[in-house]
Amino acid sequence: MKHPLSGSGTRPGAILALADGTLFHGSAVGAPGQTSGEIVFNTAMTGYQEILTDPSYARQIVTLTYPHIGNTGVNTQDCESARVHVAGLVIRDLALLASNFRSSSSLSDYLAAHGVIAIAGIDTRKLTRLLRDGGAQHGAIVSGDDPQPALALARAFDGMAGADLARLVTTEAAYEWDQTVWRAGSGFGRRPRAHLHVAAIDFGIKSNILRMLAERGCRITVLPATTSAAQVLALGGDGVFLSNGPGDPAACDYAIAAARTLIDSGTPVFGICLGHQIMALASGARTVKMKFGHRGANHPVQELASGKVAITSQNHGFAVDAASLPANCRVTHVSLFDGTLQGFERLDKPAFCFQGHPEASPGPHDTAGLFDRFVTMMEDCKHA
Ligand SMILES: NC(=O)CC[C@H](N)C(=O)O
C-alpha cells in the first residue's frame, strides 16, 4: 500500500525489495529505472547532499532515517565529490517545498538530473529496525508495481565483502588541490601559501578533507588509488594522507602493500575511514564486516588519553578488529555507541588514523583535532 506521506499522490509507483523477501511500496522519485545494492541507513538529520556525493557510498542504497528530506533543496557548495555515488536513495517524505538562501535546485530535480533512482513514502522506521536487528541486507528499487523483478535484482546483488571499489571511484590522473573551506559571506577560499606538501591517495576522497588540509597550509597532490609507494615517495612530500573510500578494505591489496612501505619509510601517515582500515591491514591487523555499520552525523567517539568525546560523522560497514592490532599499535579512540575501535597510532612510526570523519562538511571544524595533529607531526618530522 502506498504510504500517505509519499510526497505527492501523482508520482508513479516504485518497489523496494529486500533479499529476504520483504517488500515496501512507495513512489518513484528521481530517475526511473532499477538499481540494486547494500541497503544501509544513515541517522543524520541534515546533510543529504554530502551523503549522496560521498564516494564511500558506492554500491549502497542509503535510507535516511530523518523523515522529512529535501526541504533545503540542493546547492553547489555542499558536494563531497563531482557526482552522486549512492546506488539509490530511500526516504519517508519528500518535501514539496525547497527553501534555502543557497538552494539552486530541488532534490527531486537533482536526483533526476544525476540519474539517481530513489523511492519515497517508505516506512523508514520499520526498514531501519529490520536492518538494525537482522543486519545489513541486499536490496533493489524498481519503478512500477511488479515485485518479482525487484526481488530478483535484490537477490542477484554481489555484496560488499571482497569488493575492491576504490579502484572504480579514484581519480584517473594526479592533480593539485588548493581550495580551502567554505565560510558564510566569503564562500570557498584559496590556499595563500603552503609550508607542507601532502600526497593524498584518493580511494574515494571527500572534498572537504582536501579543504581541511589546504586550510592548514598544505600543498596537496591527489594521487590515484593504485599509485605505488615508490611513486608517492618520489614526490618528496612531507606526509601521506590515506583517504576514505568504498568497499572492502581487505580487497585493496595494492593499497595495503603501498601503505606498509610508506609507513615503514618513516614519512608521516594519516588515514581516515578506508585509509584507517588500510593502515590497520598494513600493520598486520584484521578487518571485519559489521552487522549494520555506523552511518550518521552524531556518533560519539572517545579519545582514550584525554577522556574527551568528539561528535563525529560516520560512514563505515567494515571495522578494524581491535584484538588483532599488533603490539606496535596503540588504540587511541573508541566508539561510545558500541565500543568499536575508532582510531589507533603506530608506536614505532609517525602514523595514526581514525575510523570516523572528523571534518564537518563544508565548514572548518576538526571535531577530533586530527588534521592539526597531522600538521604538527609533519612539521616535527620536517624539522627533526
Ligand atoms: N567511509 C569509508 O571510507 C568507508 C570505509 C569502508 N568502505 C567501510 O565501509 O567500512
The ligand as an SDF file (V2000), in Angstrom:
LIG
                    3D

 10  9  0  0  0  0  0  0  0  0999 V2000
   33.7590    5.9370    4.6280 N   0  0  0  0  0  0  0  0  0  0  0  0
   34.6370    4.9820    4.3500 C   0  0  0  0  0  0  0  0  0  0  0  0
   35.7840    5.2390    3.9790 O   0  0  0  0  0  0  0  0  0  0  0  0
   34.1360    3.5670    4.4210 C   0  0  0  0  0  0  0  0  0  0  0  0
   35.2050    2.5240    4.5030 C   0  0  0  0  0  0  0  0  0  0  0  0
   34.7320    1.1430    4.0900 C   0  0  0  0  0  0  0  0  0  0  0  0
   34.3200    1.1350    2.7200 N   0  0  0  0  0  0  0  0  0  0  0  0
   33.6220    0.6760    5.0050 C   0  0  0  0  0  0  0  0  0  0  0  0
   32.5080    0.5550    4.5830 O   0  0  0  0  0  0  0  0  0  0  0  0
   33.8450    0.4250    6.1730 O   0  0  0  0  0  0  0  0  0  0  0  0
  1  2  1  0
  2  3  2  0
  2  4  1  0
  4  5  1  0
  5  6  1  0
  6  7  1  0
  6  8  1  0
  8  9  2  0
  8 10  1  0
M  END
$$$$
